[in-house]
Amino acid sequence: MLGLKHNNVPCDVEECSEQDADTVSLLPIDVTMVPSVQIGVGLVPESPAEHEREKKLQPISQDNNKVHGTDEITDEVKEFIIDATPVEPPKPQQQRCCKAKIFKLHATPMKVMIFYYSLTAALPTMDMATSTVAMPVIAKEYGIDISLTQWITVAMNLGCVVSGTISGKFLERFGSINMFLCWAFLATLSSLCSAFMPEFYSLLATRFVTGIALTGMNVTKGYLFRLLPFPEKVKLGLFLTIILFDLGAIIAPLIAGFIIEHMSWHACYIVCAALSAITFFSMVFVHDPFTRAEKRKTDFGGIILLSFAYIISSLSASVLGQQIFLIGSILFMIGCLLFGFFIFLEKRVTHPLIPLKILTGPLKALLSIHLLGAFYRSATRMLVPFIYSVIYEQSSVFVGTLNAVFGLMDILTAIILPILDKRYTTRRIFSVCFISITVCTALFPFVTYNSFYSSIVLFVIAFAFLNIVTSMSWAVILTTAPVSQLSVISVLPNLSKTLACSVGTCIVSSLHSITLQGDYGALYPIVGDPYYNKSYARATSVCMGLMCISIFLTTLICVLGLSNYEADRGKRGFSEKRFVTFRDA
């Protein structure tokens, strides 16, 4: 028995080897060079490690994995057999299911977010149009001077400042959708209260709250859009929302004027409340991609200090614009001291409100361009109505038509933004735009009083290039920076824009008034005096000279300081020498 058993064992091994070799020969490819296959067919002795691995293999069914009742074949042979067998194409129903899943995960969020962005674009444009168009009616109803109505805009700017300093921290702790719902609900309440305020100062308080809510929504929507699951289309989506915003800037004043003319200014704020409510209820159904950040200490001192610095600086700009120079200068010095003290403390705090390393990296040039562009835009747009109504003695209808032309140019430039961004680097686009704006601004003082149509052409060209820069700078800042810094970075453009608009309006209006008083001797003309228009043109030329200096400095920053980013790779104008990446601070 022992001998019989001893003789049967080699026989079984040989038969198994022959049968396995026959099995391998039937395969469409030569797999005998695979080590595990060689072990399986007996060409190479099996090592102890392979023996232990063999024990862990799961049993394979008899129909598929046994050949003539012999041993199991290895995983590698099984993979080759599976690869050799033809695969049936997916059924049409399965293809439709796959397409539906892809559409649900990728296409739907983009379309849905553009819809929400259109609501968030309609709300601030309608609110700003109401505050601008309704100022004479509000002044008449409350029995106040027309100059006091400017504080409606000032109160909103102060609210924007306060919201800008706290929005980033709230985003980190509570999530983008949660904060968006809070801001939308707050905007709904403040707009409703604005429509029924019995006193002017109560209206200022509600406008302050509205500024907080609108800025919070603006910061949150950029943060939310960056977190969507299609990073290659984020910038395209931002460009589309810019088009919607520019379109709303044309339509909203017309709607506000019609409502005020046939109803009252109270109805405009009710419309704003309705838009806020629609945005709130539609945003409830959006999935929040928020992941709670690691809990860390909050720099409450930095929040309070920065808020006071921005509020006092904005107040100083408004006071200086009204030519109250002593109080305005004192407020301006206090604001500068608070900013300096804030920077001094932020360098020594473990968890600062704004990591100052961000401001010394690639973001520094982009933020500087965004700030100076907002300064130029707000100051120059303020001068345009006075230039054509005083110097050229045109009617308000002409001024409104000219603003509509500027709005149409903004829409056209926003439409071509994706095409430009696809072909050229950010640095090349910005350089060409700023050089063109500088040339137009430098030529304008020479045609201010001499050529009516030439001045219009220069303004249209300058504002078209400026809209390309201001729109792209915001999109590049949001899409280039890492997500870990997004809560801070999404706040900084709004803070810089608010401060630049206030300071730009203040400086230009004060410089214009001082120049006009020094040249003509008074701010208002004597009836029938032709010298007033020439003095007004000289004052305007001085202001445009200041604008030329500011935009020339912006051009230098763009050419010397702006770099190439990862998104610019493969485009015209890309250089590895100027390539930089954002890093976590």
C-alpha positions as CSV (number, residue, x, y, z in Angstrom):
1,M,0.0,0.0,0.0
2,L,2.8,2.3,0.9
3,G,4.5,1.6,-2.4
4,L,1.3,1.9,-4.4
5,K,0.7,5.3,-2.9
6,H,4.3,6.3,-3.5
7,N,4.0,5.4,-7.2
8,N,0.6,7.1,-7.7
9,V,1.7,10.5,-6.5
10,P,4.3,11.3,-9.3
11,C,1.8,10.0,-11.9
12,D,-0.9,12.4,-10.7
13,V,1.6,15.3,-10.8
14,E,2.7,14.5,-14.3
15,E,-0.9,14.2,-15.5
16,C,-1.8,17.5,-13.9
17,S,1.2,19.2,-15.5
18,E,0.3,17.8,-18.9
19,Q,-3.3,18.8,-18.6
20,D,-2.4,22.3,-17.3
21,A,0.1,22.7,-20.2
22,D,-2.6,21.7,-22.6
23,T,-4.9,24.3,-21.0
24,V,-2.3,27.0,-21.4
25,S,-1.7,26.1,-25.0
26,L,-5.4,26.7,-25.7
27,L,-5.1,30.3,-24.7
28,P,-4.9,32.9,-27.4
29,I,-1.6,34.4,-26.0
30,D,1.5,32.9,-24.5
31,V,1.3,33.1,-20.8
32,T,4.0,30.6,-19.9
33,M,6.4,33.4,-19.3
34,V,4.4,34.6,-16.3
35,P,6.1,33.3,-13.1
36,S,2.9,32.3,-11.4
37,V,1.8,30.4,-14.5
38,Q,5.1,28.7,-14.7
39,I,4.6,27.5,-11.1
40,G,1.1,26.4,-11.9
41,V,2.1,24.2,-14.9
42,G,5.1,22.8,-13.1
43,L,7.9,24.6,-15.0
44,V,9.2,26.3,-11.8
45,P,9.0,24.8,-8.3
46,E,6.6,26.7,-6.0
47,S,8.2,28.7,-3.3
48,P,6.9,28.6,0.3
49,A,5.6,32.2,0.0
50,E,3.7,31.2,-3.2
51,H,2.3,28.2,-1.4
52,E,1.0,30.3,1.4
53,R,-0.5,32.7,-1.2
54,E,-2.2,29.7,-2.9
55,K,-4.0,28.7,0.3
56,K,-5.6,32.2,0.5
57,L,-7.2,32.0,-2.9
58,Q,-11.0,31.7,-2.9
59,P,-12.5,28.5,-4.5
60,I,-13.5,28.9,-8.1
61,S,-16.6,27.4,-9.7
62,Q,-16.3,24.0,-11.4
63,D,-17.7,25.0,-14.8
64,N,-15.4,28.0,-15.4
65,N,-12.2,27.2,-13.7
66,K,-11.6,23.4,-13.9
67,V,-10.3,21.8,-17.0
68,H,-11.0,18.0,-17.2
69,G,-11.5,17.8,-13.5
70,T,-8.0,19.0,-12.6
71,D,-6.6,21.6,-10.2
72,E,-7.6,25.3,-10.0
73,I,-5.9,27.7,-12.3
74,T,-4.2,30.9,-10.9
75,D,-5.5,34.4,-10.8
76,E,-3.2,35.6,-13.6
77,V,-4.6,32.9,-16.0
78,K,-8.1,33.8,-15.0
79,E,-7.4,37.5,-15.9
80,F,-6.0,36.5,-19.3
81,I,-9.1,34.3,-20.0
82,I,-11.4,37.1,-19.0
83,D,-9.5,39.6,-21.2
84,A,-9.7,37.1,-24.1
85,T,-13.5,36.7,-23.9
86,P,-15.5,39.2,-25.8
87,V,-17.3,41.9,-23.6
88,E,-20.9,42.7,-24.5
89,P,-21.6,46.4,-25.1
90,P,-23.7,48.1,-22.5
91,K,-27.4,48.2,-23.2
92,P,-29.0,51.5,-24.2
93,Q,-30.9,51.6,-20.9
94,Q,-27.6,51.4,-19.0
95,Q,-26.1,54.1,-21.2
96,R,-29.0,56.4,-20.4
97,C,-28.6,55.7,-16.7
98,C,-24.8,56.6,-16.9
99,K,-25.6,59.8,-18.7
100,A,-28.3,60.7,-16.2
101,K,-25.8,60.2,-13.3
102,I,-23.1,62.3,-15.0
103,F,-25.7,65.0,-15.8
104,K,-26.9,65.0,-12.2
105,L,-23.4,65.2,-10.7
106,H,-21.8,67.7,-13.1
107,A,-24.1,69.5,-15.5
108,T,-26.9,70.2,-13.1
109,P,-24.9,72.0,-10.4
110,M,-23.4,74.3,-13.0
111,K,-26.8,75.3,-14.4
112,V,-28.4,75.5,-11.0
113,M,-25.6,77.7,-9.6
114,I,-25.8,80.0,-12.6
115,F,-29.5,80.4,-11.9
116,Y,-28.8,81.2,-8.2
117,Y,-26.0,83.6,-9.3
118,S,-28.5,85.4,-11.6
119,L,-30.7,85.9,-8.5
120,T,-27.8,87.2,-6.5
121,A,-26.9,89.5,-9.4
122,A,-30.4,90.8,-9.7
123,L,-30.8,91.6,-6.0
124,P,-27.8,94.0,-5.4
125,T,-28.3,95.7,-8.8
126,M,-31.9,96.3,-8.0
127,D,-31.1,97.5,-4.6
128,M,-28.3,99.9,-5.8
129,A,-30.6,101.1,-8.6
130,T,-33.3,101.9,-6.1
131,S,-30.9,103.7,-3.8
132,T,-29.6,105.8,-6.7
133,V,-32.8,106.6,-8.6
134,A,-35.0,107.2,-5.5
135,M,-32.7,109.7,-3.8
136,P,-34.5,112.8,-4.9
137,V,-37.9,111.3,-4.0
138,I,-36.6,110.1,-0.6
139,A,-35.2,113.6,0.1
140,K,-38.5,115.2,-0.7
141,E,-40.5,112.8,1.4
142,Y,-38.3,113.1,4.5
143,G,-37.7,116.8,4.0
144,I,-33.9,116.6,4.0
145,D,-31.2,118.1,1.9
146,I,-30.1,116.3,-1.2
147,S,-26.6,115.9,0.2
148,L,-27.8,113.9,3.2
149,T,-29.3,111.2,0.9
150,Q,-25.7,110.2,0.0
151,W,-25.5,108.7,3.4
152,I,-27.8,105.9,2.2
153,T,-24.9,104.7,0.1
154,V,-22.4,105.4,2.9
155,A,-24.4,103.3,5.3
156,M,-24.5,100.4,2.9
157,N,-20.7,100.7,2.4
158,L,-20.1,100.6,6.1
159,G,-22.3,97.5,6.3
160,C,-20.2,96.0,3.5
161,V,-17.0,96.7,5.5
162,V,-18.3,95.0,8.7
163,S,-19.6,92.0,6.8
164,G,-16.3,91.6,4.9
165,T,-14.3,91.3,8.1
166,I,-16.4,88.5,9.6
167,S,-17.7,86.5,6.5
168,G,-14.5,84.5,6.1
169,K,-14.6,83.2,9.7
170,F,-18.3,82.4,9.5
171,L,-17.7,80.4,6.3
172,E,-15.1,78.3,8.0
173,R,-17.3,77.5,11.0
174,F,-20.8,77.2,9.6
175,G,-20.5,76.3,5.9
176,S,-21.3,78.1,2.7
177,I,-24.9,77.1,2.2
178,N,-25.8,77.8,5.9
179,M,-24.3,81.3,5.8
180,F,-25.8,82.0,2.4
181,L,-29.3,81.2,3.8
182,C,-28.6,83.5,6.8
183,W,-27.5,86.4,4.6
184,A,-30.5,85.9,2.3
185,F,-32.9,85.9,5.2
186,L,-31.3,89.0,6.7
187,A,-31.5,90.8,3.3
188,T,-35.2,89.9,3.1
189,L,-36.0,91.4,6.5
190,S,-33.8,94.5,6.0
191,S,-35.4,95.3,2.6
192,L,-38.9,94.9,4.1
193,C,-38.0,97.2,7.0
194,S,-36.5,99.7,4.6
195,A,-39.8,100.0,2.8
196,F,-41.7,101.0,6.0
197,M,-39.3,103.2,7.9
198,P,-41.0,106.3,9.3
199,E,-37.7,108.3,9.8
200,F,-34.7,108.9,7.6
201,Y,-32.2,107.8,10.3
202,S,-34.1,104.5,10.7
203,L,-33.8,104.0,7.0
204,L,-30.0,104.5,7.3
205,A,-29.9,101.7,10.0
206,T,-31.8,99.3,7.7
207,R,-29.5,100.1,4.8
208,F,-26.5,99.3,7.0
209,V,-28.0,95.9,7.7
210,T,-28.7,95.4,4.0
211,G,-25.0,96.2,3.2
212,I,-24.0,93.5,5.7
213,A,-26.3,90.9,4.1
214,L,-25.5,91.7,0.4
215,T,-21.7,91.6,1.0
216,G,-22.1,88.3,2.9
217,M,-24.0,86.8,0.0
218,N,-21.4,88.1,-2.5
219,V,-18.5,86.6,-0.5
220,T,-20.3,83.3,0.0
221,K,-21.3,82.7,-3.6
222,G,-17.7,82.9,-4.8
223,Y,-16.6,80.5,-2.1
224,L,-19.4,78.1,-2.9
225,F,-18.8,78.1,-6.6
226,R,-15.1,77.2,-6.1
227,L,-16.1,74.1,-4.2
228,L,-18.3,72.6,-7.0
229,P,-17.2,69.3,-8.6
230,F,-16.1,70.7,-11.9
231,P,-12.9,72.8,-11.3
232,E,-12.2,73.2,-15.0
233,K,-15.5,75.1,-15.5
234,V,-15.3,77.4,-12.4
235,K,-13.9,80.4,-14.2
236,L,-16.3,80.0,-17.1
237,G,-19.2,80.0,-14.6
238,L,-17.8,83.1,-13.0
239,F,-17.6,84.8,-16.4
240,L,-21.2,83.9,-17.1
241,T,-22.4,85.4,-13.8
242,I,-20.5,88.6,-14.6
243,I,-22.5,88.9,-17.8
244,L,-25.7,88.5,-15.8
245,F,-24.5,91.2,-13.4
246,D,-23.7,93.6,-16.2
247,L,-27.1,92.8,-17.8
248,G,-28.8,93.5,-14.5
249,A,-27.0,96.9,-14.2
250,I,-28.8,98.0,-17.4
251,I,-32.2,96.6,-16.7
252,A,-32.5,97.3,-12.9
253,P,-32.4,101.1,-13.2
254,L,-35.2,101.0,-15.8
255,I,-37.4,98.8,-13.6
256,A,-36.7,100.9,-10.6
257,G,-37.5,104.1,-12.4
258,F,-40.8,102.7,-13.7
259,I,-41.8,101.5,-10.3
260,I,-41.0,104.8,-8.6
261,E,-42.8,106.8,-11.3
262,H,-46.0,104.7,-11.2
263,M,-46.0,103.5,-7.6
264,S,-43.5,104.7,-5.0
265,W,-39.9,104.1,-3.8
266,H,-41.3,101.8,-1.1
267,A,-42.4,99.3,-3.7
268,C,-38.8,99.0,-5.0
269,Y,-37.6,97.8,-1.6
270,I,-40.5,95.3,-1.5
271,V,-39.3,93.9,-4.9
272,C,-35.8,93.6,-3.4
273,A,-37.3,91.7,-0.4
274,A,-39.2,89.4,-2.9
275,L,-35.9,88.6,-4.7
276,S,-34.2,87.8,-1.5
277,A,-37.0,85.5,-0.4
278,I,-36.9,83.6,-3.8
279,T,-33.1,83.2,-3.4
280,F,-33.5,81.9,0.1
281,F,-36.1,79.3,-0.7
282,S,-34.3,78.1,-3.9
283,M,-31.0,77.8,-2.1
284,V,-32.4,75.4,0.5
285,F,-32.3,72.6,-2.0
286,V,-28.6,72.9,-2.9
287,H,-26.2,70.3,-1.5
288,D,-23.6,71.9,0.8
289,P,-20.0,70.6,0.1
290,F,-18.9,72.0,3.4
291,T,-16.5,70.2,5.7
292,R,-16.1,71.7,9.1
293,A,-12.6,73.2,9.5
294,E,-10.4,72.4,12.4
295,K,-11.5,74.4,15.4
296,R,-9.0,77.2,16.3
297,K,-9.0,80.4,18.2
298,T,-10.8,83.4,16.7
299,D,-9.0,86.7,16.5
300,F,-11.9,88.8,17.8
301,G,-9.5,91.7,18.4
302,G,-8.5,91.7,14.8
303,I,-12.1,91.6,13.7
304,I,-13.1,94.6,15.8
305,L,-9.9,96.6,15.0
306,L,-10.2,96.0,11.2
307,S,-13.9,96.9,11.2
308,F,-13.3,100.2,13.0
309,A,-10.4,101.0,10.7
310,Y,-12.5,100.5,7.6
311,I,-15.5,102.3,9.0
312,I,-13.5,105.3,10.0
313,S,-11.6,105.4,6.7
314,S,-14.9,105.3,4.8
315,L,-16.4,108.0,7.0
316,S,-13.3,110.2,6.4
317,A,-13.7,109.7,2.6
318,S,-17.4,110.8,2.8
319,V,-16.6,113.8,5.0
320,L,-13.7,114.9,2.8
321,G,-16.0,114.6,-0.2
322,Q,-18.2,117.2,1.4
323,Q,-15.2,119.5,1.9
324,I,-15.1,119.3,5.7
325,F,-11.4,119.1,5.6
326,L,-10.5,119.3,9.3
327,I,-12.8,116.6,10.5
328,G,-12.1,114.5,7.4
329,S,-8.3,114.8,7.9
330,I,-8.6,113.8,11.6
331,L,-10.7,110.7,10.7
332,F,-8.3,109.8,7.9
333,M,-5.3,109.9,10.3
334,I,-7.2,107.8,12.9
335,G,-8.1,105.2,10.2
336,C,-4.4,105.0,9.0
337,L,-3.3,104.5,12.6
338,L,-5.8,101.7,13.2
339,F,-4.7,100.0,10.0
340,G,-1.1,100.2,11.1
341,F,-1.9,98.9,14.6
342,F,-3.9,96.0,13.0
343,I,-0.9,95.0,10.8
344,F,1.4,95.3,13.8
345,L,-0.8,92.9,15.9
346,E,-1.5,90.4,13.1
347,K,2.2,89.7,12.8
348,R,2.3,88.6,16.5
349,V,-0.9,86.7,16.7
350,T,-0.8,82.9,16.5
351,H,-4.1,82.6,14.5
352,P,-4.4,85.9,12.6
353,L,-7.6,87.1,11.0
354,I,-5.8,87.7,7.7
355,P,-2.5,85.7,7.2
356,L,-0.1,88.5,6.0
357,K,1.9,85.9,4.1
358,I,-0.9,85.9,1.6
359,L,-0.4,89.6,0.8
360,T,3.3,89.1,0.1
361,G,2.9,86.2,-2.4
362,P,1.4,86.0,-5.9
363,L,-1.8,87.4,-4.6
364,K,-0.3,90.8,-3.8
365,A,-0.1,91.9,-7.5
366,L,-3.7,90.7,-8.2
367,L,-5.2,92.5,-5.2
368,S,-3.3,95.7,-6.0
369,I,-4.7,95.6,-9.6
370,H,-8.2,94.9,-8.3
371,L,-8.0,97.8,-5.8
372,L,-6.6,100.3,-8.3
373,G,-9.0,99.2,-11.0
374,A,-11.9,99.8,-8.6
375,F,-10.5,103.2,-7.7
376,Y,-10.3,104.2,-11.3
377,R,-13.7,102.9,-12.2
378,S,-15.6,104.5,-9.4
379,A,-13.9,107.9,-9.7
380,T,-14.2,108.1,-13.5
381,R,-17.8,106.9,-13.6
382,M,-18.6,109.7,-11.1
383,L,-17.1,112.3,-13.4
384,V,-18.9,111.3,-16.6
385,P,-22.4,112.7,-15.8
386,F,-20.9,116.1,-14.7
387,I,-18.6,116.3,-17.8
388,Y,-21.5,115.9,-20.3
389,S,-24.1,117.8,-18.4
390,V,-22.0,120.8,-17.5
391,I,-19.2,121.1,-20.1
392,Y,-21.2,120.0,-23.1
393,E,-24.6,121.0,-21.7
394,Q,-26.3,117.7,-22.5
395,S,-29.6,116.6,-21.0
396,S,-30.2,113.8,-18.4
397,V,-31.6,111.6,-21.2
398,F,-28.2,111.7,-23.0
399,V,-26.3,110.9,-19.8
400,G,-28.6,108.0,-19.2
401,T,-28.2,106.8,-22.7
402,L,-24.4,107.0,-22.4
403,N,-24.5,104.9,-19.2
404,A,-26.6,102.4,-21.1
405,V,-23.9,102.3,-23.8
406,F,-21.2,101.7,-21.2
407,G,-23.4,98.8,-19.8
408,L,-23.7,97.3,-23.3
409,M,-19.9,97.4,-23.7
410,D,-19.5,95.7,-20.3
411,I,-21.8,92.9,-21.6
412,L,-19.9,92.6,-24.8
413,T,-16.5,92.5,-23.1
414,A,-17.8,89.9,-20.6
415,I,-18.9,87.7,-23.5
416,I,-15.4,87.6,-25.0
417,L,-13.7,87.0,-21.6
418,P,-13.8,83.2,-22.0
419,I,-12.3,83.4,-25.5
420,L,-9.5,85.6,-24.3
421,D,-8.8,83.6,-21.2
422,K,-8.6,80.4,-23.3
423,R,-5.9,81.7,-25.6
424,Y,-3.8,84.2,-23.7
425,T,-2.2,84.4,-20.2
426,T,-3.6,86.6,-17.5
427,R,-0.5,88.8,-17.5
428,R,-0.6,89.4,-21.3
429,I,-4.4,90.3,-21.2
430,F,-3.9,92.7,-18.3
431,S,-0.8,94.4,-19.8
432,V,-2.6,95.1,-23.1
433,C,-5.7,96.4,-21.3
434,F,-3.9,98.7,-18.9
435,I,-1.6,100.1,-21.6
436,S,-4.7,100.9,-23.7
437,I,-6.5,102.5,-20.7
438,T,-3.4,104.6,-19.9
439,V,-3.3,105.9,-23.5
440,C,-7.0,106.8,-23.5
441,T,-6.7,108.6,-20.1
442,A,-3.6,110.5,-21.1
443,L,-5.4,111.8,-24.3
444,F,-8.6,112.8,-22.6
445,P,-7.4,116.1,-21.1
446,F,-6.5,117.3,-24.6
447,V,-10.0,116.6,-25.9
448,T,-12.1,117.5,-22.9
449,Y,-13.3,120.9,-24.1
450,N,-12.5,120.5,-27.8
451,S,-14.0,117.4,-29.2
452,F,-17.4,116.0,-28.1
453,Y,-17.4,112.7,-30.0
454,S,-13.7,112.0,-29.4
455,S,-14.2,112.2,-25.6
456,I,-17.1,109.7,-25.9
457,V,-15.0,107.2,-27.9
458,L,-12.1,107.5,-25.4
459,F,-14.4,106.8,-22.5
460,V,-16.1,103.8,-24.2
461,I,-12.7,102.2,-25.1
462,A,-11.3,102.8,-21.6
463,F,-14.3,101.4,-19.8
464,A,-14.4,98.4,-22.1
465,F,-10.8,97.4,-21.3
466,L,-11.3,98.2,-17.7
467,N,-14.3,95.9,-17.4
468,I,-12.1,93.1,-18.8
469,V,-9.5,93.7,-16.1
470,T,-11.9,94.1,-13.2
471,S,-13.9,91.0,-14.2
472,M,-10.9,88.8,-14.8
473,S,-9.0,89.8,-11.6
474,W,-11.9,88.7,-9.4
475,A,-12.2,85.4,-11.3
476,V,-8.4,84.7,-11.3
477,I,-8.1,85.5,-7.6
478,L,-10.9,83.0,-6.7
479,T,-9.8,80.2,-9.1
480,T,-6.0,80.4,-8.7
481,A,-5.7,80.4,-4.9
482,P,-5.8,77.1,-2.9
483,V,-9.0,76.1,-1.2
484,S,-7.4,76.3,2.2
485,Q,-7.1,80.1,1.8
486,L,-10.4,80.6,0.0
487,S,-12.3,81.8,3.1
488,V,-9.9,84.7,3.5
489,I,-9.2,85.4,-0.2
490,S,-12.9,85.6,-1.1
491,V,-13.2,88.4,1.4
492,L,-10.2,90.6,0.5
493,P,-11.5,91.7,-3.0
494,N,-14.7,93.0,-1.5
495,L,-12.9,94.9,1.2
496,S,-10.4,96.4,-1.2
497,K,-13.2,97.3,-3.6
498,T,-15.3,99.0,-0.9
499,L,-12.4,101.1,0.3
500,A,-11.2,102.0,-3.2
501,C,-14.7,103.2,-4.2
502,S,-15.1,105.4,-1.2
503,V,-11.6,106.8,-1.4
504,G,-11.7,107.3,-5.2
505,T,-15.0,109.2,-5.1
506,C,-13.7,111.4,-2.2
507,I,-10.3,112.3,-3.8
508,V,-11.7,113.1,-7.2
509,S,-14.7,115.2,-5.9
510,S,-12.5,117.1,-3.5
511,L,-9.7,117.7,-6.1
512,H,-12.3,118.9,-8.6
513,S,-14.0,121.3,-6.2
514,I,-10.6,122.7,-5.0
515,T,-9.4,123.2,-8.6
516,L,-12.7,124.8,-9.7
517,Q,-12.7,127.2,-6.7
518,G,-9.1,128.2,-7.3
519,D,-9.6,128.8,-11.0
520,Y,-13.1,130.3,-11.1
521,G,-13.5,131.5,-7.5
522,A,-16.8,129.7,-6.9
523,L,-18.4,126.3,-7.2
524,Y,-21.5,127.5,-9.1
525,P,-21.5,129.7,-12.2
526,I,-22.8,133.2,-12.6
527,V,-25.6,133.4,-15.1
528,G,-24.4,133.8,-18.6
529,D,-20.7,133.5,-17.7
530,P,-18.9,131.4,-20.5
531,Y,-15.7,131.2,-18.5
532,Y,-17.2,128.7,-16.0
533,N,-17.3,125.9,-18.5
534,K,-13.6,126.4,-19.3
535,S,-12.8,126.3,-15.6
536,Y,-14.9,123.2,-15.2
537,A,-13.0,121.6,-18.0
538,R,-9.6,122.4,-16.5
539,A,-10.7,120.9,-13.2
540,T,-11.8,117.8,-14.9
541,S,-8.5,117.6,-16.8
542,V,-6.6,117.8,-13.5
543,C,-8.7,114.9,-12.1
544,M,-8.2,112.8,-15.3
545,G,-4.4,113.5,-14.9
546,L,-4.6,112.0,-11.5
547,M,-6.5,109.0,-13.0
548,C,-3.7,108.7,-15.6
549,I,-1.0,108.5,-12.9
550,S,-3.0,105.8,-10.9
551,I,-3.6,103.7,-14.0
552,F,0.1,104.1,-15.1
553,L,1.2,102.7,-11.7
554,T,-1.3,99.9,-12.2
555,T,0.3,99.1,-15.5
556,L,3.8,99.0,-13.9
557,I,2.5,96.6,-11.3
558,C,0.9,94.4,-13.9
559,V,4.0,94.3,-16.2
560,L,6.6,93.9,-13.4
561,G,4.8,92.1,-10.7
562,L,2.2,89.9,-12.3
563,S,3.2,86.3,-12.8
564,N,2.1,83.2,-14.8
565,Y,0.0,80.6,-13.0
566,E,-0.8,77.0,-13.5
567,A,-4.0,77.8,-15.4
568,D,-1.9,79.8,-17.9
569,R,0.2,76.9,-19.0
570,G,-0.1,76.2,-22.7
571,K,-1.4,79.7,-23.5
572,R,0.2,82.4,-25.5
573,G,2.6,84.5,-23.4
574,F,3.4,81.7,-20.9
575,S,6.9,81.7,-19.5
576,E,8.4,79.3,-17.1
577,K,10.6,82.1,-15.7
578,R,7.6,84.0,-14.4
579,F,5.7,80.9,-13.2
580,V,4.6,80.9,-9.6
581,T,2.1,78.9,-7.5
582,F,0.1,79.8,-4.5
583,R,1.2,78.2,-1.2
584,D,-0.6,77.9,2.1
585,A,0.3,80.6,4.5
